[in-house]
Amino acid sequence: MRKLLLLLTLFTAVWVNNANAQGGDPAAREARMKEMKTQLIEKVKLSEVEADKVIEITNASREQMRDLRDLSEPDRTKKTEELRADLTKKYKAIPLTDDQVKALNEYMAERRKNMPRPGGQ
């Protein structure tokens, strides 16, 4: 009985940790996306439709970025640069002007800089 309880506790801990690693609370994620949309409209001067497309493109690229975690630092850096160049092409295809793309890239760089890092770094 103790082994069963221990296994159940361990399973629950792993499941909760996995859920948090995959984005956590859907309501919190939705709130972050609404905040991002508001900032894209205000700071980058995008329309609502453009902001929605940017968020869609950004969310799709997030999975690709996650796949880079296991690469060596030089490989990860190279692949990240390639993915960001691809993002810029996709943003221009919305279509966004060069000034909007520049403002968007600056906004995204600021978001990355302020993003909490695992381990409190």
RAFEN-V928454 format. One record per residue. N is the residue number from 0. SS is DSSP state (2 for helix, 1 for strand, 0 for the rest). PHI is phi as a letter, one per 30 degrees, with the letter a starting at -180 (none if undefined). BURIAL is 1 if it has 16 or more other C-alpha atoms within 10 Angstrom, else 0. Layout:
[[N SS PHI BURIAL] [N SS PHI BURIAL]]
//
This chain:
[[0 0 none 0] [1 2 d 0] [2 2 d 0] [3 2 d 0] [4 2 d 0] [5 2 d 0] [6 2 d 0] [7 2 d 0] [8 2 d 0] [9 2 d 0] [10 2 e 0] [11 2 d 0] [12 2 d 0] [13 2 d 0] [14 2 d 0] [15 2 d 0] [16 2 d 0] [17 2 d 0] [18 2 d 0] [19 2 d 0] [20 2 d 0] [21 0 c 0] [22 0 j 0] [23 0 i 0] [24 0 d 0] [25 2 d 0] [26 2 d 0] [27 2 d 0] [28 2 d 0] [29 2 d 0] [30 2 d 0] [31 2 d 0] [32 2 d 0] [33 2 d 0] [34 2 d 0] [35 2 d 1] [36 2 d 1] [37 2 e 1] [38 2 d 0] [39 2 d 1] [40 2 d 1] [41 2 d 0] [42 2 d 0] [43 0 c 1] [44 0 i 1] [45 0 c 1] [46 0 d 0] [47 2 d 0] [48 2 d 0] [49 2 d 1] [50 2 d 1] [51 2 d 1] [52 2 d 1] [53 2 d 1] [54 2 d 1] [55 2 d 0] [56 2 d 0] [57 2 d 0] [58 2 d 0] [59 2 d 0] [60 2 d 0] [61 2 e 0] [62 2 d 0] [63 2 d 0] [64 2 d 0] [65 2 d 0] [66 0 d 0] [67 0 d 0] [68 0 e 0] [69 0 d 0] [70 0 d 0] [71 0 d 0] [72 2 e 0] [73 2 d 0] [74 2 d 0] [75 2 d 1] [76 2 d 0] [77 2 d 0] [78 2 d 1] [79 2 d 0] [80 2 d 0] [81 2 d 0] [82 2 d 1] [83 2 d 0] [84 2 d 0] [85 2 d 0] [86 2 d 1] [87 2 e 1] [88 2 d 0] [89 2 d 1] [90 2 d 1] [91 2 d 0] [92 0 d 0] [93 0 d 0] [94 0 c 0] [95 0 c 1] [96 0 d 0] [97 2 e 0] [98 2 d 0] [99 2 d 1] [100 2 d 1] [101 2 d 0] [102 2 d 1] [103 2 d 1] [104 2 d 1] [105 2 d 0] [106 2 d 1] [107 2 d 0] [108 2 d 0] [109 2 d 0] [110 2 d 0] [111 2 d 0] [112 2 d 0] [113 2 c 0] [114 0 d 0] [115 0 d 0] [116 0 c 0] [117 2 e 0] [118 2 i 0] [119 2 i 0] [120 0 d 0]]
//
